[in-house]
Amino acid sequence: MRRYYLVFFVLLGMLTSLAHACSVPVFRYALERWPADYYGAMVIHKGPLSEAENSLLEEFKEGVEQDDAFLNVEVFTKDLADPEAGELDKLLGDLVPEKLPAVALWYPWRMQREPPVLVWDFSAETVTQLLKSPAREEIVKRIIDGDSAVWLFVESENAETNKITLARINEELKAVEIELKEMQEENIDPETEGLVYKFSVMSISRSDPEEKALIEMLMKSEEDLHEHKALPMVFPMYGQGRALFALIGEGINSENIRDVVGFLTGPCSCQVKSMNPGTDIMMPANWEKAIMDKTYVSDEDLPPLSGETIEPDEDTNTAETTVGDAELEELDATATGGDETAGTAVAIPLVAVMIGLLVVVAIGSVALRRRASED
């Protein structure tokens, strides 16, 4: 029974081969072919910014794009003195700041569609927290160095519970790594030869000031996570900084861990990113450079994809971009795929669709079971 969940996804992989030739596992396919979607950051002010504030804005924009790390965020400004600026509460919901300037951050594709992830004072401290953090930099390093996924453990306030839960995660992942290695040796696949299955675990505290932005991005990636803030959580991080749904409290168990591993290491039966679970996290990385030396996904296996990401213009983050309501509506239309025919270019065989649905059902069952013991 301990290998049941892994075997289940291996069998799905055999069926997948009937639909297309790609047997590259999800975690690797995501790293190579699912570019991280862009967050929207808006600096909100009323009237001209001061010299110091303009300098900080330039620092923010320059920090987004470095030689060795690109942050998946686009920076805009909004001057409320502009007659076309609109009402702030309609833009920010309940997160209207007490003073300006402030910076608001939205998940990819969410700007003007729902309240932002956070609204903070526009300060040097805020800019630093948004641009980088030790945990995000370490996650990027581990994935680039070959980790299949980094299991990001968000600690509870109970040290003993944290200790027990971490031990459970590490024990299960070590056992799974051994089983995957044995299965790989028994079933040699030329397409994935040399690919290593490796998992690591790292912990962060909810109260760590350096990880404040990361905690917000994680905790608001699902509607009800704040209801369980007293419990430990673990977010499997894979691909180009994509967070899978959280396992929570007693839901961090062998069955759920193995189901998640089965999804991550199973062949990518659904190549369309938006149809796979997860939320992109803002990560400082040069993913293209990192995977340049070794790729496993062949171009001939790929269907044409469209409408998945917004590629910023060359000067997007180096010149000030001021956004009014009209521009936001245009951005929103772009993000939601204004071209009604954009998705018609992807032709997915019926078998692949059925397999994709099976995977979604399997992963969905984990999402339901992960909190069953808490309800």
Stockholm file with secondary structure:
# STOCKHOLM 1.0

chainA/1-375         MRRYYLVFFVLLGMLTSLAHACSVPVFRYALERWPADYYGAMVIHKGPLSEAENSLLEEFKEGVEQDDAFLNVEVFTKDLADPEAGELDKLLGDLVPEKLPAVALWYPWRMQREPPVLVWDFSAETVTQLLKSPAREEIVKRIIDGDSAVWLFVESENAETNKITLARINEELKAVEIELKEMQEENIDPETEGLVYKFSVMSISRSDPEEKALIEMLMKSEEDLHEHKALPMVFPMYGQGRALFALIGEGINSENIRDVVGFLTGPCSCQVKSMNPGTDIMMPANWEKAIMDKTYVSDEDLPPLSGETIEPDEDTNTAETTVGDAELEELDATATGGDETAGTAVAIPLVAVMIGLLVVVAIGSVALRRRASED
#=GR chainA/1-375 SS CTTHHHHHHHHHHHHHHHHCSCCCBHHHHHHHHCCCCCEEEEEEESSCCCHHHHHHHHHHHHHHBCSSCEESEEEEEEETTSTTSCCHHHHHGGGCCSSSSEEEEECTTCTTTSCCSEEEECSHHHHHHHHCCHHHHHHHHHHHTTCSEEEEEECCSCHHHHHHHHHHHHHHHHHHHHHHHHHHHHSCCGGGTTCCCCEEEEEECTTCGGGHHHHHHHHTSSTTGGGGTTSCEEEEEETTTEECCCEEGGGCSHHHHHHHHHHHHSBCSCCCGGGSCCEECCCEECHHHHTSSCCCCCGGGCCCCCSSCCCCCTTTTTSCCBCCHHHHHHHHHHHTTSCTTGGGGCCCCHHHHHHHHHHHHHHHHHHHHTTTTTC
#=GC SS_cons         CTTHHHHHHHHHHHHHHHHCSCCCBHHHHHHHHCCCCCEEEEEEESSCCCHHHHHHHHHHHHHHBCSSCEESEEEEEEETTSTTSCCHHHHHGGGCCSSSSEEEEECTTCTTTSCCSEEEECSHHHHHHHHCCHHHHHHHHHHHTTCSEEEEEECCSCHHHHHHHHHHHHHHHHHHHHHHHHHHHHSCCGGGTTCCCCEEEEEECTTCGGGHHHHHHHHTSSTTGGGGTTSCEEEEEETTTEECCCEEGGGCSHHHHHHHHHHHHSBCSCCCGGGSCCEECCCEECHHHHTSSCCCCCGGGCCCCCSSCCCCCTTTTTSCCBCCHHHHHHHHHHHTTSCTTGGGGCCCCHHHHHHHHHHHHHHHHHHHHTTTTTC
//
